[in-house]
């Protein structure tokens, strides 16, 4: 019997997924979580074979939870609506066993779980083109500046937080806009979110 924990913050989706997988003769859903923190606790206490996780959840995202469960002996499958190359690349780095899209047929999910239990890795075909696709062109410091902008910080606040001059912050912003090929800060934030590059 394949023992499964599901982490999904939309209750209806969580219930439907649980019911579908419980219909399979060789699967049993032993725990349901509504956020990343709960998922980690359930995996640590119940020791499932597989944890199926959404990405965008409160408390901790699916990717953060997957990172934390990396060496816990439980296979993690990301099940999301987001076919974003940035998310996919981050998921690959955490070593997830599967990355599937929610609009796939339910029998495909069950078959993927079985394949993953035999040691295979299963990734949505739509994403395979992106594996070697767009990497985030920003340096770590540029990412940090953009995340502070997204948090609503002013140029001066960013300079104070990073202990650099406001002129240096402006230079960073100009390089960020240039690299992302956008014209303003809002577009830079929107583009980074769309590609799944934000933490």
Residue pairs with C-beta under 8 A, 6 or more apart in sequence:
1 26
1 27
1 28
2 26
2 27
2 28
2 49
2 50
2 113
2 114
2 117
3 28
3 30
3 46
3 47
3 48
3 49
3 50
4 21
4 27
4 28
4 29
4 30
4 48
4 49
4 50
4 51
4 52
4 113
5 29
5 30
5 31
5 32
5 33
5 39
5 42
5 43
5 46
5 48
5 50
5 51
5 52
5 74
6 14
6 17
6 18
6 21
6 29
6 31
6 32
6 33
6 51
6 52
6 53
7 32
7 33
7 34
7 35
7 36
7 38
7 39
7 42
7 51
7 52
7 53
7 54
7 57
7 62
7 65
8 14
8 17
8 32
8 33
8 34
8 52
8 53
8 54
8 57
8 79
9 34
9 35
9 54
9 56
9 57
9 58
10 54
11 34
13 54
13 102
14 32
14 34
17 29
17 52
17 79
18 29
18 32
20 106
20 109
20 110
21 27
21 29
21 109
21 110
21 113
22 28
22 29
24 110
26 114
27 110
27 113
30 46
30 48
31 42
31 46
31 48
32 42
33 39
33 41
33 42
34 57
34 58
35 57
35 58
35 59
35 60
36 53
36 57
36 58
36 59
36 60
36 61
36 62
36 64
36 65
37 59
37 60
37 65
38 59
39 51
39 53
39 57
39 60
39 62
39 65
39 69
40 60
40 65
40 68
40 69
42 48
42 51
43 51
43 69
43 72
43 74
44 72
47 73
47 74
48 74
49 74
49 75
49 117
50 74
50 75
50 76
50 77
50 97
50 113
50 116
50 117
51 69
51 74
51 75
51 76
51 77
52 77
52 79
52 109
52 113
53 62
53 65
53 66
53 76
53 77
53 78
53 79
54 62
54 78
54 79
54 80
55 61
55 62
55 63
55 78
55 80
55 82
55 87
55 91
56 62
56 80
56 82
57 65
60 68
62 78
62 80
63 78
63 87
63 90
63 91
63 94
65 76
66 76
66 78
66 91
66 94
66 95
66 96
67 94
69 76
70 94
70 95
75 97
75 98
75 116
75 117
76 94
76 95
76 96
76 97
76 98
77 96
77 97
77 98
77 99
77 100
77 112
77 113
77 116
77 122
78 87
78 91
78 96
78 98
78 99
78 100
79 100
79 101
79 102
79 109
80 87
80 99
80 100
80 101
80 102
81 101
81 102
81 103
82 196
83 101
83 124
83 126
83 127
83 130
84 194
84 195
84 196
85 127
85 130
85 133
85 134
85 195
85 196
86 134
86 136
86 192
86 195
86 196
86 197
87 196
88 99
88 123
88 127
88 130
88 131
88 196
89 130
89 131
89 135
90 196
91 99
92 99
92 131
97 116
97 121
97 122
98 112
98 113
98 116
98 121
98 122
98 123
99 122
99 123
99 124
99 127
100 108
100 109
100 112
100 122
100 123
100 124
101 124
101 126
104 124
112 122
115 122
116 122
123 131
134 195
136 143
136 192
136 195
136 197
137 179
137 180
138 146
138 176
138 179
138 180
138 197
141 162
141 172
142 172
142 175
142 176
142 179
143 197
144 162
145 158
145 162
145 169
145 172
145 173
145 176
146 176
146 188
146 189
146 192
147 198
147 199
148 157
148 158
148 161
148 162
149 158
149 173
149 185
149 188
149 189
150 189
150 192
150 198
153 161
155 166
155 169
155 170
155 173
156 166
158 169
159 165
159 166
159 168
159 169
162 169
173 185
176 188
177 183
177 184
177 185
177 187
177 188
180 187
180 188
180 191
180 192
182 188
182 191
192 198
